[in-house]
């Protein structure tokens, strides 16, 4: 996004003192949005050259005032150039505050996101499953890529996130990233948690998600028939890797376990039930709940096949 930038000195004619002097203001305009401040100097309206943005005359005091305004303009342009070079957010208000020494350090969005992800990663295996941190890492990358594409900068203050940003992120996920509707909504919902953290810590004054509603679409999921599963069981694959993938899938079909639960399965999770048969007793990765699952013959055959691996 191209940034338009201009600087203009002008006399504030609505504030003339008894001597006919009016204060000189500097107006900074970035992308059509203005910020202005007094340069603490005054001028007679009759001596102001509107086209040049300077004071008419050649006296010593006039030359000194014009040099002073030139120096201000140079400083303001340097601030703009520095922000542009560092890929910082450029607004008229930011430039004005930096010049006036009011450059307040704002909490940056991706910094907050990264701090959140670092905490989640340290709690993996205790309070969170490995898949949780992976989702948040992916969500952060999508937000980072969106900021870079839309704003041409590396990060933005969290206070600048508004409804337009959220809607733009959702649209970006569906178009540029080719995410399905529900997938895009889930990533935006992950991002929503980061904004709620900022709101709870008073880093922002209002929740930009207040008018955003998550609407997941109902998906009709196909299921395999008994005949289709039996075909997979009987199918011989000569590539060891593909054969293992098939076995894990079939094992999941006959136990109801997710891949994450199959991956962490060990001998300690196989017990003899009160019926004398083998059962799986495991704490599910996603829900943290205990599950007792009878081992059907097909699942038992797969376990026996990999007896030396678990």
SEVEXNU-269603 format. One record per residue (C-alpha): residue number from 0; x, y, z. Coordinates in steps of 0.25 Angstrom, whole numbers. Example, Ala and Ser with C-alpha at 12.3 -4.5 7.8 and 13.67 -1.06 7.14 Angstrom:
2
<pos->0; u->49; v->-18; w->31>
<pos->1; u->55; v->-4; w->29>
This chain:
310
<pos->0; u->0; v->0; w->0>
<pos->1; u->6; v->13; w->-5>
<pos->2; u->8; v->24; w->6>
<pos->3; u->5; v->38; w->3>
<pos->4; u->12; v->49; w->11>
<pos->5; u->12; v->64; w->12>
<pos->6; u->16; v->75; w->21>
<pos->7; u->9; v->89; w->21>
<pos->8; u->11; v->101; w->30>
<pos->9; u->-1; v->111; w->31>
<pos->10; u->-5; v->122; w->40>
<pos->11; u->-17; v->120; w->49>
<pos->12; u->-26; v->132; w->45>
<pos->13; u->-36; v->128; w->55>
<pos->14; u->-27; v->132; w->66>
<pos->15; u->-22; v->146; w->64>
<pos->16; u->-17; v->154; w->76>
<pos->17; u->-18; v->169; w->78>
<pos->18; u->-6; v->172; w->70>
<pos->19; u->-11; v->165; w->58>
<pos->20; u->-2; v->153; w->60>
<pos->21; u->-6; v->139; w->58>
<pos->22; u->0; v->125; w->62>
<pos->23; u->7; v->117; w->51>
<pos->24; u->3; v->102; w->51>
<pos->25; u->9; v->90; w->44>
<pos->26; u->0; v->81; w->38>
<pos->27; u->5; v->66; w->35>
<pos->28; u->-4; v->58; w->25>
<pos->29; u->-2; v->43; w->23>
<pos->30; u->-11; v->36; w->14>
<pos->31; u->-21; v->47; w->15>
<pos->32; u->-22; v->47; w->30>
<pos->33; u->-16; v->60; w->37>
<pos->34; u->-9; v->63; w->50>
<pos->35; u->-5; v->78; w->54>
<pos->36; u->2; v->85; w->65>
<pos->37; u->7; v->99; w->67>
<pos->38; u->21; v->103; w->65>
<pos->39; u->21; v->113; w->76>
<pos->40; u->23; v->125; w->66>
<pos->41; u->14; v->136; w->61>
<pos->42; u->13; v->144; w->49>
<pos->43; u->5; v->155; w->43>
<pos->44; u->-6; v->150; w->33>
<pos->45; u->-2; v->161; w->23>
<pos->46; u->12; v->155; w->23>
<pos->47; u->9; v->141; w->20>
<pos->48; u->12; v->135; w->7>
<pos->49; u->1; v->124; w->5>
<pos->50; u->8; v->118; w->-8>
<pos->51; u->22; v->117; w->-2>
<pos->52; u->17; v->113; w->12>
<pos->53; u->27; v->124; w->17>
<pos->54; u->27; v->138; w->22>
<pos->55; u->29; v->150; w->12>
<pos->56; u->41; v->159; w->14>
<pos->57; u->56; v->160; w->16>
<pos->58; u->58; v->165; w->30>
<pos->59; u->67; v->157; w->40>
<pos->60; u->55; v->153; w->48>
<pos->61; u->47; v->148; w->35>
<pos->62; u->60; v->140; w->30>
<pos->63; u->61; v->134; w->44>
<pos->64; u->47; v->129; w->45>
<pos->65; u->47; v->123; w->31>
<pos->66; u->60; v->116; w->34>
<pos->67; u->53; v->111; w->47>
<pos->68; u->42; v->105; w->39>
<pos->69; u->51; v->99; w->29>
<pos->70; u->58; v->92; w->40>
<pos->71; u->45; v->87; w->46>
<pos->72; u->41; v->82; w->32>
<pos->73; u->55; v->74; w->30>
<pos->74; u->53; v->67; w->44>
<pos->75; u->39; v->63; w->41>
<pos->76; u->43; v->57; w->27>
<pos->77; u->55; v->50; w->34>
<pos->78; u->45; v->44; w->44>
<pos->79; u->36; v->39; w->32>
<pos->80; u->48; v->33; w->25>
<pos->81; u->53; v->26; w->37>
<pos->82; u->39; v->20; w->39>
<pos->83; u->38; v->16; w->25>
<pos->84; u->53; v->10; w->25>
<pos->85; u->49; v->2; w->38>
<pos->86; u->36; v->-3; w->32>
<pos->87; u->29; v->3; w->44>
<pos->88; u->14; v->8; w->44>
<pos->89; u->14; v->22; w->38>
<pos->90; u->2; v->31; w->42>
<pos->91; u->2; v->46; w->44>
<pos->92; u->-1; v->45; w->59>
<pos->93; u->12; v->36; w->60>
<pos->94; u->20; v->46; w->53>
<pos->95; u->15; v->57; w->61>
<pos->96; u->17; v->50; w->74>
<pos->97; u->31; v->46; w->71>
<pos->98; u->35; v->60; w->67>
<pos->99; u->29; v->66; w->80>
<pos->100; u->36; v->55; w->88>
<pos->101; u->23; v->48; w->91>
<pos->102; u->27; v->35; w->85>
<pos->103; u->19; v->25; w->94>
<pos->104; u->23; v->10; w->93>
<pos->105; u->11; v->3; w->88>
<pos->106; u->9; v->-12; w->90>
<pos->107; u->12; v->-19; w->77>
<pos->108; u->2; v->-30; w->72>
<pos->109; u->12; v->-41; w->67>
<pos->110; u->20; v->-39; w->80>
<pos->111; u->8; v->-42; w->88>
<pos->112; u->5; v->-54; w->79>
<pos->113; u->19; v->-59; w->81>
<pos->114; u->19; v->-57; w->96>
<pos->115; u->6; v->-65; w->97>
<pos->116; u->11; v->-76; w->88>
<pos->117; u->24; v->-77; w->96>
<pos->118; u->15; v->-79; w->109>
<pos->119; u->7; v->-90; w->102>
<pos->120; u->19; v->-97; w->97>
<pos->121; u->25; v->-98; w->111>
<pos->122; u->12; v->-105; w->116>
<pos->123; u->11; v->-115; w->105>
<pos->124; u->9; v->-129; w->111>
<pos->125; u->4; v->-122; w->124>
<pos->126; u->-8; v->-114; w->120>
<pos->127; u->-8; v->-114; w->105>
<pos->128; u->-6; v->-124; w->94>
<pos->129; u->5; v->-123; w->84>
<pos->130; u->-5; v->-120; w->73>
<pos->131; u->-10; v->-107; w->81>
<pos->132; u->3; v->-100; w->79>
<pos->133; u->4; v->-104; w->65>
<pos->134; u->-9; v->-98; w->62>
<pos->135; u->-5; v->-85; w->69>
<pos->136; u->8; v->-84; w->62>
<pos->137; u->1; v->-86; w->48>
<pos->138; u->-9; v->-75; w->52>
<pos->139; u->2; v->-65; w->56>
<pos->140; u->9; v->-68; w->43>
<pos->141; u->-4; v->-65; w->35>
<pos->142; u->-6; v->-52; w->43>
<pos->143; u->9; v->-48; w->40>
<pos->144; u->7; v->-51; w->25>
<pos->145; u->-6; v->-43; w->25>
<pos->146; u->1; v->-31; w->31>
<pos->147; u->13; v->-31; w->22>
<pos->148; u->4; v->-33; w->10>
<pos->149; u->-7; v->-22; w->14>
<pos->150; u->1; v->-12; w->21>
<pos->151; u->16; v->-15; w->16>
<pos->152; u->21; v->-14; w->30>
<pos->153; u->26; v->-25; w->40>
<pos->154; u->17; v->-23; w->51>
<pos->155; u->6; v->-13; w->56>
<pos->156; u->2; v->-7; w->69>
<pos->157; u->-9; v->-16; w->75>
<pos->158; u->-18; v->-4; w->77>
<pos->159; u->-19; v->-2; w->62>
<pos->160; u->-26; v->-16; w->60>
<pos->161; u->-40; v->-12; w->57>
<pos->162; u->-52; v->-19; w->50>
<pos->163; u->-47; v->-16; w->37>
<pos->164; u->-34; v->-23; w->40>
<pos->165; u->-41; v->-35; w->45>
<pos->166; u->-50; v->-36; w->33>
<pos->167; u->-38; v->-34; w->24>
<pos->168; u->-31; v->-45; w->31>
<pos->169; u->-43; v->-55; w->29>
<pos->170; u->-44; v->-51; w->14>
<pos->171; u->-28; v->-53; w->12>
<pos->172; u->-29; v->-67; w->18>
<pos->173; u->-40; v->-71; w->9>
<pos->174; u->-34; v->-65; w->-4>
<pos->175; u->-19; v->-64; w->-3>
<pos->176; u->-17; v->-76; w->6>
<pos->177; u->-29; v->-84; w->0>
<pos->178; u->-34; v->-88; w->14>
<pos->179; u->-48; v->-94; w->15>
<pos->180; u->-58; v->-86; w->22>
<pos->181; u->-58; v->-94; w->35>
<pos->182; u->-42; v->-94; w->35>
<pos->183; u->-42; v->-79; w->33>
<pos->184; u->-52; v->-77; w->44>
<pos->185; u->-43; v->-85; w->54>
<pos->186; u->-31; v->-78; w->51>
<pos->187; u->-38; v->-64; w->53>
<pos->188; u->-43; v->-70; w->66>
<pos->189; u->-29; v->-74; w->70>
<pos->190; u->-25; v->-59; w->67>
<pos->191; u->-37; v->-54; w->75>
<pos->192; u->-31; v->-60; w->88>
<pos->193; u->-18; v->-51; w->86>
<pos->194; u->-27; v->-39; w->85>
<pos->195; u->-35; v->-43; w->97>
<pos->196; u->-22; v->-44; w->105>
<pos->197; u->-18; v->-30; w->100>
<pos->198; u->-32; v->-25; w->105>
<pos->199; u->-31; v->-32; w->118>
<pos->200; u->-17; v->-25; w->120>
<pos->201; u->-23; v->-11; w->116>
<pos->202; u->-13; v->-10; w->104>
<pos->203; u->-26; v->-7; w->96>
<pos->204; u->-38; v->1; w->101>
<pos->205; u->-48; v->-7; w->93>
<pos->206; u->-50; v->-21; w->87>
<pos->207; u->-50; v->-20; w->72>
<pos->208; u->-57; v->-34; w->72>
<pos->209; u->-70; v->-29; w->78>
<pos->210; u->-77; v->-29; w->65>
<pos->211; u->-70; v->-41; w->58>
<pos->212; u->-78; v->-54; w->59>
<pos->213; u->-72; v->-67; w->56>
<pos->214; u->-81; v->-75; w->47>
<pos->215; u->-77; v->-90; w->45>
<pos->216; u->-83; v->-97; w->33>
<pos->217; u->-89; v->-111; w->36>
<pos->218; u->-81; v->-121; w->28>
<pos->219; u->-87; v->-134; w->24>
<pos->220; u->-76; v->-144; w->27>
<pos->221; u->-75; v->-157; w->18>
<pos->222; u->-72; v->-170; w->25>
<pos->223; u->-66; v->-183; w->21>
<pos->224; u->-75; v->-195; w->19>
<pos->225; u->-71; v->-209; w->25>
<pos->226; u->-68; v->-214; w->11>
<pos->227; u->-59; v->-202; w->8>
<pos->228; u->-51; v->-204; w->22>
<pos->229; u->-50; v->-219; w->19>
<pos->230; u->-44; v->-216; w->5>
<pos->231; u->-33; v->-207; w->12>
<pos->232; u->-30; v->-218; w->22>
<pos->233; u->-28; v->-228; w->11>
<pos->234; u->-20; v->-218; w->2>
<pos->235; u->-5; v->-222; w->1>
<pos->236; u->4; v->-210; w->0>
<pos->237; u->19; v->-213; w->-4>
<pos->238; u->24; v->-200; w->2>
<pos->239; u->27; v->-201; w->17>
<pos->240; u->23; v->-187; w->20>
<pos->241; u->10; v->-187; w->13>
<pos->242; u->7; v->-201; w->19>
<pos->243; u->9; v->-194; w->33>
<pos->244; u->0; v->-182; w->29>
<pos->245; u->-11; v->-192; w->25>
<pos->246; u->-9; v->-200; w->38>
<pos->247; u->-10; v->-188; w->47>
<pos->248; u->-23; v->-183; w->40>
<pos->249; u->-29; v->-197; w->41>
<pos->250; u->-25; v->-198; w->56>
<pos->251; u->-32; v->-184; w->58>
<pos->252; u->-44; v->-189; w->51>
<pos->253; u->-46; v->-201; w->61>
<pos->254; u->-42; v->-193; w->73>
<pos->255; u->-47; v->-179; w->71>
<pos->256; u->-34; v->-173; w->75>
<pos->257; u->-28; v->-161; w->68>
<pos->258; u->-14; v->-161; w->62>
<pos->259; u->-8; v->-154; w->74>
<pos->260; u->-13; v->-164; w->83>
<pos->261; u->-8; v->-176; w->74>
<pos->262; u->5; v->-169; w->73>
<pos->263; u->7; v->-169; w->88>
<pos->264; u->1; v->-183; w->91>
<pos->265; u->10; v->-192; w->99>
<pos->266; u->10; v->-206; w->106>
<pos->267; u->6; v->-199; w->119>
<pos->268; u->-7; v->-195; w->112>
<pos->269; u->-11; v->-210; w->109>
<pos->270; u->-18; v->-216; w->121>
<pos->271; u->-27; v->-229; w->123>
<pos->272; u->-41; v->-225; w->126>
<pos->273; u->-51; v->-232; w->135>
<pos->274; u->-56; v->-240; w->123>
<pos->275; u->-42; v->-246; w->122>
<pos->276; u->-39; v->-239; w->109>
<pos->277; u->-29; v->-228; w->105>
<pos->278; u->-34; v->-214; w->106>
<pos->279; u->-27; v->-200; w->104>
<pos->280; u->-28; v->-191; w->116>
<pos->281; u->-22; v->-177; w->112>
<pos->282; u->-23; v->-162; w->115>
<pos->283; u->-28; v->-156; w->102>
<pos->284; u->-19; v->-145; w->97>
<pos->285; u->-29; v->-135; w->93>
<pos->286; u->-40; v->-136; w->104>
<pos->287; u->-30; v->-141; w->115>
<pos->288; u->-41; v->-151; w->119>
<pos->289; u->-39; v->-166; w->122>
<pos->290; u->-44; v->-176; w->112>
<pos->291; u->-46; v->-191; w->113>
<pos->292; u->-46; v->-197; w->99>
<pos->293; u->-48; v->-212; w->96>
<pos->294; u->-38; v->-218; w->86>
<pos->295; u->-45; v->-224; w->75>
<pos->296; u->-38; v->-236; w->67>
<pos->297; u->-34; v->-227; w->55>
<pos->298; u->-28; v->-217; w->65>
<pos->299; u->-21; v->-228; w->72>
<pos->300; u->-15; v->-234; w->59>
<pos->301; u->-9; v->-220; w->56>
<pos->302; u->-3; v->-219; w->70>
<pos->303; u->3; v->-233; w->69>
<pos->304; u->9; v->-229; w->56>
<pos->305; u->16; v->-217; w->63>
<pos->306; u->19; v->-225; w->75>
<pos->307; u->34; v->-220; w->75>
<pos->308; u->31; v->-205; w->73>
<pos->309; u->23; v->-202; w->85>
